Amino acid sequence: MKARLNISLTLAAACLCSLSSCVSIVSGDGTGDTAISFATPSADTKAAVEGGALTKGSFLVWGGYRDDGWTVNATNVFNGETVTGIGGTWNYTGGTRYWVAGKTYDFYAVYPAGIFSGQSGTSTETPSVSCSSDGTVTINNFDASAIGADAVDLMTASAIGINADTNNGAVRLSFKHELARVNFTVVSEGDALTISDAKLYGISHTGSLKKEDWTLPEDTNTAENTPFKTDEPIIIDGTKDHLLFGGDLLLPPQTLSDGAILAFSYQYEGEGDTDSHSVTLYVKTTNVAKWTAGQHYNYRISIPQNPVDVTLDVTVKDWVEQDFTVTW
């Protein structure tokens, strides 16, 4: 007996991928006549997404059925295959799969696929990703040094215990952010000025993720080797907000030390080099002692008209502002 099922994925968390598909439930030999297809996606970008629909992009999927009522084999159907959207249609690599009657399925996914290489379930290059047969997703040597539009919004998802016979609705994968979103905004209280030599250091921008736990290097970046710095002066004219470091920093969750520093220099219009004002601000504050995955931290730096005290305020809100439905 063959029955049609729709599989859909929901990306909770400003997410990224939508798809739609139909498959057959087939007999135990795993063959069928209705292939999985994809449609209706939602914003192709590696950076943080607040809304919109994807029409292209890709993620990796692992999935399989349990050989008995309890034993999980999360890689016997999909093993790190790439699911790609082009023009609103989503397809995966590695050949067509079909539902097998009487089986219970588990699915796992990692977005985006493009940052990984050698995808056949595991990869030895940097960064690498794998999923074990029990469903443990491991990402090694992730580098979050890209900024602004190039920042990588790393997300994972899972759907457990999907019965091929009785689940006639949608299989829902809720993608969640594995990184913290951080911004540094500078505003003048009125005077024209120039910002130079901005640096963020004393934090970690690399690490490895296993399930929900991050392992970070013991040494943080320094003022000399930090990737978060401005190469060109920033001219501020008026009271408009200016984002440092190109915009979003998407960073591994971490506890902030007293050595987490934002430093920069500024000059008012008409001042000479000898009049430069140096600023050192502590990123760890009384209300923000750590960065948590899925949270958005906006540090706002106000520079007064008279060079007295530069103030820093930080606000925290949920990164997730809208849910997106993706049909696979």
C-alpha positions as CSV (number, residue, x, y, z in Angstrom):
1,M,0.0,0.0,0.0
2,K,1.3,3.4,-0.9
3,A,0.2,6.7,0.8
4,R,1.3,10.2,0.1
5,L,2.9,12.3,2.9
6,N,3.9,15.9,3.0
7,I,7.1,16.7,4.9
8,S,7.7,20.2,6.0
9,L,10.3,22.0,8.0
10,T,9.6,25.0,10.2
11,L,12.5,27.3,10.8
12,A,11.9,28.9,14.1
13,A,14.4,31.6,14.7
14,A,14.8,34.1,11.9
15,C,15.6,31.2,9.7
16,L,16.5,30.0,6.6
17,C,15.1,27.4,4.5
18,S,11.8,26.3,3.3
19,L,10.8,23.4,1.3
20,S,8.0,21.2,0.3
21,S,7.7,17.6,-0.7
22,C,5.7,14.5,-1.2
23,V,6.9,10.9,-0.8
24,S,5.4,7.4,-0.8
25,I,5.2,5.0,2.1
26,V,6.5,1.8,0.5
27,S,7.1,-1.7,1.5
28,G,10.2,-2.8,3.4
29,D,12.5,-3.0,0.4
30,G,12.6,0.8,0.4
31,T,11.5,1.3,-3.2
32,G,8.7,3.5,-4.5
33,D,7.4,5.6,-7.3
34,T,7.0,9.1,-5.8
35,A,10.2,11.0,-5.3
36,I,10.8,13.7,-2.6
37,S,10.6,17.2,-4.2
38,F,10.9,20.6,-2.7
39,A,9.1,24.0,-3.0
40,T,8.1,27.2,-1.3
41,P,11.3,28.3,0.5
42,S,12.3,31.6,2.5
43,A,16.1,34.6,2.1
44,D,19.4,33.4,0.9
45,T,22.1,34.9,3.1
46,K,24.8,33.7,5.4
47,A,24.1,36.6,7.7
48,A,21.4,36.9,10.3
49,V,17.9,36.9,8.9
50,E,15.0,38.8,10.4
51,G,12.4,38.0,7.8
52,G,11.6,37.2,4.2
53,A,11.3,34.1,2.0
54,L,14.2,31.9,0.9
55,T,14.4,31.1,-2.8
56,K,17.8,29.5,-2.7
57,G,20.4,28.3,-0.2
58,S,21.2,24.9,1.3
59,F,21.5,22.8,4.5
60,L,22.8,19.4,5.4
61,V,20.4,16.6,6.5
62,W,20.9,13.3,8.3
63,G,18.0,11.0,8.9
64,G,17.0,7.4,9.1
65,Y,14.6,4.9,10.7
66,R,14.9,2.8,13.7
67,D,15.6,-0.9,13.0
68,D,13.4,-1.8,16.0
69,G,11.2,0.1,18.5
70,W,14.1,1.6,20.4
71,T,17.4,1.6,18.4
72,V,18.1,4.8,16.6
73,N,20.0,4.8,13.3
74,A,20.0,8.5,12.3
75,T,22.2,8.0,9.2
76,N,20.8,5.0,7.3
77,V,18.7,7.1,4.9
78,F,20.3,10.5,4.7
79,N,24.0,10.9,5.8
80,G,25.0,14.5,5.4
81,E,23.4,15.0,2.1
82,T,22.9,18.6,0.8
83,V,19.4,20.0,0.4
84,T,19.6,22.9,-2.1
85,G,17.0,25.4,-3.2
86,I,17.1,26.9,-6.7
87,G,14.3,29.2,-7.9
88,G,12.0,28.0,-5.2
89,T,12.5,24.3,-5.7
90,W,14.4,22.2,-3.2
91,N,16.3,19.0,-4.0
92,Y,18.8,16.8,-2.2
93,T,21.9,14.8,-3.4
94,G,22.6,11.1,-3.2
95,G,19.6,9.7,-5.0
96,T,15.8,9.5,-4.3
97,R,14.6,8.3,-0.9
98,Y,11.2,6.8,0.0
99,W,9.3,6.2,3.2
100,V,9.5,2.6,4.4
101,A,6.3,1.2,6.0
102,G,6.3,0.4,9.7
103,K,9.4,2.4,10.4
104,T,10.0,5.4,12.8
105,Y,12.3,8.1,11.5
106,D,14.6,10.7,13.1
107,F,15.9,13.7,11.2
108,Y,18.8,16.2,11.9
109,A,19.9,19.2,10.0
110,V,22.6,21.9,9.9
111,Y,22.5,25.2,8.1
112,P,24.2,26.5,6.0
113,A,25.8,23.7,4.0
114,G,28.2,25.9,2.1
115,I,30.7,26.4,5.0
116,F,31.5,22.7,5.1
117,S,33.4,20.6,2.6
118,G,33.6,16.9,1.6
119,Q,30.0,16.2,2.7
120,S,29.5,12.5,2.9
121,G,28.5,12.3,6.5
122,T,31.9,13.5,7.9
123,S,34.6,15.9,6.8
124,T,38.2,16.2,7.9
125,E,38.6,19.8,6.7
126,T,37.9,23.0,8.6
127,P,35.2,23.4,9.7
128,S,33.9,19.8,9.8
129,V,30.5,18.4,10.6
130,S,29.2,14.9,11.4
131,C,26.2,13.2,12.8
132,S,26.5,9.9,14.6
133,S,24.0,7.0,14.3
134,D,22.5,8.0,17.6
135,G,21.8,11.5,16.3
136,T,24.7,13.5,17.9
137,V,25.6,16.4,15.7
138,T,29.2,17.6,16.1
139,I,30.7,20.7,14.4
140,N,34.5,21.1,14.8
141,N,36.7,24.2,14.3
142,F,33.9,26.6,13.5
143,D,35.3,30.1,12.8
144,A,33.0,33.0,13.4
145,S,35.4,35.8,12.3
146,A,33.3,36.8,9.3
147,I,31.3,40.0,9.8
148,G,28.4,41.9,8.5
149,A,26.8,40.4,5.4
150,D,29.4,37.6,5.4
151,A,28.7,36.5,9.0
152,V,27.5,32.9,9.1
153,D,24.2,32.2,10.9
154,L,24.9,28.6,12.1
155,M,21.7,26.7,12.9
156,T,20.7,23.2,13.8
157,A,17.4,21.3,13.8
158,S,15.9,17.9,14.6
159,A,12.6,16.0,14.4
160,I,12.4,12.8,16.4
161,G,10.0,9.8,16.3
162,I,8.3,10.3,12.9
163,N,6.1,7.3,12.2
164,A,5.9,6.5,8.5
165,D,2.4,4.9,8.8
166,T,0.5,7.3,11.0
167,N,2.1,10.7,10.4
168,N,-0.1,12.0,7.6
169,G,0.8,15.7,8.4
170,A,4.1,17.5,8.2
171,V,7.4,16.6,9.7
172,R,8.5,19.8,11.5
173,L,12.1,20.7,11.9
174,S,12.6,23.8,14.1
175,F,15.9,25.4,13.3
176,K,17.5,27.3,16.2
177,H,20.5,29.7,16.3
178,E,23.6,28.2,17.8
179,L,25.4,31.6,17.9
180,A,24.8,34.9,19.7
181,R,24.2,38.0,17.6
182,V,26.3,41.0,18.7
183,N,26.3,44.6,17.4
184,F,28.3,47.7,18.4
185,T,26.6,51.0,17.5
186,V,28.4,54.3,17.9
187,V,26.4,57.6,18.0
188,S,27.6,61.2,18.5
189,E,25.5,63.5,20.7
190,G,25.8,66.2,18.1
191,D,29.4,67.0,17.1
192,A,31.0,65.7,13.9
193,L,33.8,63.3,14.7
194,T,36.0,60.5,13.3
195,I,36.4,57.0,14.9
196,S,39.6,55.1,14.2
197,D,41.5,52.0,15.4
198,A,38.4,50.3,16.8
199,K,39.1,46.8,18.1
200,L,37.2,44.1,19.9
201,Y,39.3,41.6,21.7
202,G,39.5,39.3,24.8
203,I,36.6,37.1,23.3
204,S,36.5,33.8,21.5
205,H,35.5,33.6,17.8
206,T,36.3,30.0,17.2
207,G,35.0,26.8,18.8
208,S,33.5,23.4,18.4
209,L,29.8,22.4,19.0
210,K,28.6,19.0,20.2
211,K,24.8,18.8,20.6
212,E,24.2,22.1,22.5
213,D,27.6,22.4,24.2
214,W,30.3,24.6,22.9
215,T,34.0,24.0,23.6
216,L,36.1,27.2,23.2
217,P,39.9,27.6,23.1
218,E,41.6,28.6,26.3
219,D,43.2,31.6,24.7
220,T,41.0,34.5,23.5
221,N,42.0,36.8,20.7
222,T,44.2,39.8,21.6
223,A,44.4,43.4,20.5
224,E,47.1,42.3,18.0
225,N,45.5,39.3,16.4
226,T,41.7,40.1,16.7
227,P,39.8,39.8,13.4
228,F,37.3,42.5,14.7
229,K,38.9,45.8,13.9
230,T,38.3,48.8,11.6
231,D,40.8,49.3,8.8
232,E,39.5,52.7,7.7
233,P,38.3,55.7,9.8
234,I,34.6,56.1,10.4
235,I,33.3,59.7,9.9
236,I,30.3,60.5,11.9
237,D,28.4,63.7,11.0
238,G,25.3,64.3,13.0
239,T,23.4,61.9,15.3
240,K,23.0,59.0,12.9
241,D,23.9,55.5,14.3
242,H,27.0,53.9,12.9
243,L,27.7,50.1,13.2
244,L,31.3,49.1,14.0
245,F,32.9,46.1,12.2
246,G,30.5,46.0,9.3
247,G,27.4,45.1,11.3
248,D,26.5,41.8,12.8
249,L,29.0,39.6,14.7
250,L,27.6,36.1,15.1
251,L,29.7,34.5,17.8
252,P,29.9,31.4,19.9
253,P,28.1,31.6,23.2
254,Q,30.5,32.4,26.0
255,T,31.0,33.8,29.4
256,L,32.6,37.3,29.2
257,S,35.8,38.0,31.2
258,D,37.0,41.3,32.5
259,G,39.5,41.2,29.6
260,A,36.7,41.5,27.0
261,I,37.4,45.0,25.6
262,L,36.1,47.4,23.0
263,A,38.8,50.0,22.3
264,F,38.9,52.9,19.8
265,S,40.1,56.5,19.3
266,Y,38.1,59.5,18.2
267,Q,38.6,63.1,17.2
268,Y,36.2,65.9,16.9
269,E,36.1,67.8,13.7
270,G,39.0,70.3,13.5
271,E,41.1,68.6,16.1
272,G,44.7,67.5,15.2
273,D,46.4,64.1,15.8
274,T,47.6,65.2,19.2
275,D,44.0,65.8,20.3
276,S,42.9,62.2,19.8
277,H,40.8,60.7,22.6
278,S,41.3,57.0,23.5
279,V,38.5,54.9,24.8
280,T,38.5,51.5,26.5
281,L,35.1,50.0,27.3
282,Y,34.5,46.7,29.1
283,V,32.1,44.4,27.2
284,K,31.2,42.6,30.4
285,T,28.5,44.7,32.1
286,T,26.4,44.4,35.2
287,N,23.5,43.1,33.2
288,V,25.4,41.1,30.5
289,A,28.0,38.7,31.8
290,K,27.7,36.2,29.0
291,W,26.5,35.8,25.5
292,T,23.8,33.2,25.0
293,A,22.8,31.4,21.7
294,G,19.8,32.9,20.1
295,Q,20.1,36.3,21.9
296,H,20.7,39.6,20.3
297,Y,23.1,42.0,22.1
298,N,23.3,45.6,20.9
299,Y,26.0,47.7,22.6
300,R,25.3,51.4,22.1
301,I,28.2,53.8,22.6
302,S,27.4,57.5,23.0
303,I,30.1,60.1,22.4
304,P,29.3,63.4,24.1
305,Q,29.8,66.9,22.6
306,N,32.4,67.6,25.2
307,P,35.1,64.9,25.7
308,V,34.1,63.9,29.2
309,D,32.7,60.4,29.6
310,V,31.9,58.1,26.7
311,T,28.9,55.9,27.8
312,L,28.0,52.4,26.8
313,D,24.6,50.8,27.2
314,V,23.7,47.2,26.1
315,T,20.2,45.9,25.4
316,V,19.3,42.2,25.0
317,K,16.4,40.8,23.1
318,D,15.4,37.5,21.6
319,W,17.0,37.1,18.1
320,V,13.9,35.3,16.9
321,E,11.4,37.8,15.7
322,Q,9.3,35.7,13.3
323,D,8.7,32.0,12.5
324,F,9.1,30.7,9.0
325,T,7.4,27.6,7.6
326,V,9.4,25.6,5.2
327,T,7.9,22.7,3.3
328,W,10.0,19.8,2.4
